[in-house]
Amino acid sequence: MVSRRNFLIGGAALPFLSYINLADTVFAATPKDILVVAQQLDNMTSLDPHEGFEAVGGEMISNMYEKLVRANSDNPNEVTPVIAASWEADADSKVFTFKLGNSKFASGAAVTAEDVAFSLQRAIKMNKSPAFIINQFGFTAENVETLIVAKDEKTVTITTEKPTAISFLLFCLSANIGAIVEKKTVLENEVNGDLGNAWLQKNSAGSGSFKLQAWKASESIAMTLNEHGPYKGNLKRVIIRHVVDPSSQMLMLQKGDVDIARDLTSEQLKVLQSDENVVLVRKQIASLMLISMNQSNPNLAKPQVWEAVKWALDYDGIQKNIIPLTHAVHQSMEPAGFPGTVMDTPFQKDVAKAKALMAEAGLADGFDITMDHYSAQPAPDIAQAIQANLGEIGIRVKLQSAENRQVLTKMRARQHEMALSAWGTDYFDPNSNAEVFCINKDNSDDAKKKPFAWRSSFKNDELTAKAEAARDEKDPAKRLELYEALQREFMHNSPFAVMFQNTKTAACRKGVDGFQLGVLSEGNSYLGTSKA
Amino acid sequence: MNRRFKSLAATLSSVLLTLFGLTVLTFLIGRVMPVDPVIAAVGDNAPEDVILRVRAEMGLDQPIPVQFLHYLNQLIHGDFGMSVLTKNPVATDIVRFFPATFELATAALILAALIGIPLGVWAAVRQGTFTDQAIRVVCLAGHSVPVFMLSLISLLIFYSWLDIAPGPGRQDIIYDGMIDTVTGILTIDTLIAGDFDAFWDALAHMAQPVIILAYFSMAYIARMTRAFMIDALKGEYVITARAKGLSLTTVIWGHAFPTVAVQLVTVMALTYAGLLEGAVVTETVFSWPGIGQYLTVSLMNADMNPVVGTTLLIGIIYVGLNLIADILYRVLDPRVQ
């Protein structure tokens, strides 16, 4: 008979015993030529560059494909040549000629004008979510083969429907929708006329730093070096592991099982700030947190109320106390890091001024209103602070928390009153946000275009005209001036209170250098990354 | 024969009705929930024409009864639809994700039974003593401390501090892509591949989540075993056995336990079903690509085909295990026969 003591000792030892033979087999540090990243990969839907339209997929795509040009992270007013070595516009600003450099696909084949024309034509013909970024220049499935043409092996011309600012075209071509795929490989894998879409969702055919080795949804993405590509560092593979839990990411980073952790919380980043083994790479990204006031509500339709709300908010207090490491105060509709962004922050908490505006609106006694917000932190904490701030000027806010897609669905159906939500910019040009915030020509329920302004029933013809004028201005410098003026007007004369801009942080282990975060996810690059 | 046939027919009808009800319910929940599934497919910023086109492609522009009939027709042909997120047929995804959960759940159940049943028996035999109280505390802790807390504490102690266990994930990064998938059960696939280092690595990665899940399940099994055994020990046949002078071990394991075992079959079946439906939290903390994580991610992204498909799978598991428990009940209990 086993004694009680022996049984207890045995029972207690059992969990430990299970490790004894196993401990030797684990805990190898990650190899020097493999970069291991912990990241949440759960909303990635496609790795086809002409289809993928969300942040994580966009980042992977941009590391596997090159575009004619890319946004310049040091100087947002310029673009950097990539596949295109040079470009020029004709006198009418309608025909743009690109001369190609010497890029090579992962297959070893040179990138030709035929590949470029095919890729841009493919993006238009497939007409997936991001296609609007380039079809706004007048391209359709029917005309694109005559408007985007390979003139010779190294020359491509793009003809736009109307005179176009070259900077606008270049910025749009720097988006992933402008990625160049290898025509031969893609067509070899075409099924039922899908232009290789099904195949490219899970494979790659680009000239970027890496090529796709394997994508296991909800598990990992592995990319291997494109030996013919632009990457010159010591990495042979990049493996991105799907690690949902930030606490697990943190432990894995500290143990050295991953080299970069991408989704740490504010509290964890605070701890890591003083950790000498970790380097934090930070970047303000093109994601704004803002309050939308639906104009179908009579109280919220009053311009004095828009201003009152903006003057009632304690931007600095919320930023310092709730989101010190993840957001910065930002009040323009264009994100910092974009061409022509105005960094003014004219609003700060001024209760007396806000109350005066409420009185001017005939609402001195305030009113009741509902505000929807995301249920994921930090939105609930921020919403509560907003509730307190607006309470001081008589606006009694009832908070409604829901999963973010639920909030977005409600906003798209124009069923919200106020909503605290986020807006991510689509492509690297001021028109991207100006269009969705200012250009709303049809405010009817069944409008063909439903930009962000439409969701809150906001239509201002004057702003629309100014946004269109800025978009169509051909002189790049003057164009930016127009956008700056537009932003300042929008700050004061719109039912949108832009409050914060998100900051992303990648925590890298010491020895990992050169990883770059971009203002858009497609700027997140392993191109300069090396590992000691 | 006729009676048996009727019984079988009744059971099958009940199973089909349950699964049909489950399909209707899950499908309806998926269609009436206040999230637009098209957003999951194309993103919030997609232009209106793309949204309309994709809505039509997904059949979501049809009335709900039409959508349901279409879905049923697909199901009858073995098609669970496509996942928007993974771009795979749902059946393919299930085949990929389920073995990971199966591996975890089976190992956890075996461990939980091996520890929980003796502990429960011991507690019953020592009812009211310090031993019983100690086991009660251990079991209560296992059942009342949230699994994510246990998981994180386990990672912190054994992975981070003591450095005797691997971190989250199913295998070390150096084995990534090295093992061909045959069964999807990594410990078996590594053996098939003849790679014993990879086998030990897979086993090491399993240890923590298995122990956490086993602890959680063990607590329930031990408590139920104790309760059943206390009842059994009061039986006249046990008193008779004792009066005959049989050893305590023979009385407990030879006379009382067979009765308990019959009741434990149901407990074990339900525990196993609970584990197989996906230990979502454990899978999340340990980055275990199992069915629970697949279901959660799909649900959070309003990707409804995987949600309905996985829910059906879970329903089938529950019904199947209940059937097996039913059969075992008949085998183990002569009175039912």
Chai-1 contact restraints between the chains, C-beta under 6 A:
chainA,res_idxA,chainB,res_idxB,connection_type,confidence,min_distance_angstrom,max_distance_angstrom,comment,restraint_id
A,P15,B,I211,contact,1.0,0.0,6.0,A-B,restraint_1
A,S18,B,A207,contact,1.0,0.0,6.0,A-B,restraint_2
A,Y19,B,I164,contact,1.0,0.0,6.0,A-B,restraint_3
A,Y19,B,A165,contact,1.0,0.0,6.0,A-B,restraint_4
A,L22,B,W200,contact,1.0,0.0,6.0,A-B,restraint_5
A,L22,B,L203,contact,1.0,0.0,6.0,A-B,restraint_6
A,L22,B,A204,contact,1.0,0.0,6.0,A-B,restraint_7
A,A23,B,I164,contact,1.0,0.0,6.0,A-B,restraint_8
A,T25,B,W200,contact,1.0,0.0,6.0,A-B,restraint_9
A,T25,B,D201,contact,1.0,0.0,6.0,A-B,restraint_10
A,T25,B,A204,contact,1.0,0.0,6.0,A-B,restraint_11
A,V26,B,P166,contact,1.0,0.0,6.0,A-B,restraint_12
A,V26,B,A204,contact,1.0,0.0,6.0,A-B,restraint_13
A,T30,B,I173,contact,1.0,0.0,6.0,A-B,restraint_14
A,V36,B,I173,contact,1.0,0.0,6.0,A-B,restraint_15
A,D42,B,V297,contact,1.0,0.0,6.0,A-B,restraint_16
A,N43,B,N301,contact,1.0,0.0,6.0,A-B,restraint_17
A,T45,B,L85,contact,1.0,0.0,6.0,A-B,restraint_18
A,F53,B,G43,contact,1.0,0.0,6.0,A-B,restraint_19
A,E54,B,G43,contact,1.0,0.0,6.0,A-B,restraint_20
A,S129,B,V42,contact,1.0,0.0,6.0,A-B,restraint_21
A,S129,B,G43,contact,1.0,0.0,6.0,A-B,restraint_22
A,S129,B,A46,contact,1.0,0.0,6.0,A-B,restraint_23
A,S129,B,V50,contact,1.0,0.0,6.0,A-B,restraint_24
A,F132,B,P47,contact,1.0,0.0,6.0,A-B,restraint_25
A,Q201,B,K87,contact,1.0,0.0,6.0,A-B,restraint_26
A,A217,B,T86,contact,1.0,0.0,6.0,A-B,restraint_27
A,S218,B,P289,contact,1.0,0.0,6.0,A-B,restraint_28
A,S218,B,Q293,contact,1.0,0.0,6.0,A-B,restraint_29
A,S218,B,V297,contact,1.0,0.0,6.0,A-B,restraint_30
A,E219,B,P289,contact,1.0,0.0,6.0,A-B,restraint_31
A,I239,B,I173,contact,1.0,0.0,6.0,A-B,restraint_32
A,V243,B,S287,contact,1.0,0.0,6.0,A-B,restraint_33
A,V244,B,T284,contact,1.0,0.0,6.0,A-B,restraint_34
A,D245,B,T284,contact,1.0,0.0,6.0,A-B,restraint_35
A,D245,B,V285,contact,1.0,0.0,6.0,A-B,restraint_36
A,S247,B,L152,contact,1.0,0.0,6.0,A-B,restraint_37
A,S248,B,P168,contact,1.0,0.0,6.0,A-B,restraint_38
A,S248,B,V285,contact,1.0,0.0,6.0,A-B,restraint_39
A,L251,B,L155,contact,1.0,0.0,6.0,A-B,restraint_40
A,L251,B,S160,contact,1.0,0.0,6.0,A-B,restraint_41
A,M252,B,G167,contact,1.0,0.0,6.0,A-B,restraint_42
A,D257,B,G167,contact,1.0,0.0,6.0,A-B,restraint_43
A,R405,B,V35,contact,1.0,0.0,6.0,A-B,restraint_44
A,R405,B,I39,contact,1.0,0.0,6.0,A-B,restraint_45
A,R405,B,A302,contact,1.0,0.0,6.0,A-B,restraint_46
A,Q406,B,P34,contact,1.0,0.0,6.0,A-B,restraint_47
A,Q406,B,V35,contact,1.0,0.0,6.0,A-B,restraint_48
A,L408,B,D44,contact,1.0,0.0,6.0,A-B,restraint_49
A,T409,B,P34,contact,1.0,0.0,6.0,A-B,restraint_50
A,T409,B,V35,contact,1.0,0.0,6.0,A-B,restraint_51
A,T409,B,D36,contact,1.0,0.0,6.0,A-B,restraint_52
A,D426,B,N45,contact,1.0,0.0,6.0,A-B,restraint_53
A,K449,B,E48,contact,1.0,0.0,6.0,A-B,restraint_54
A,K450,B,E48,contact,1.0,0.0,6.0,A-B,restraint_55
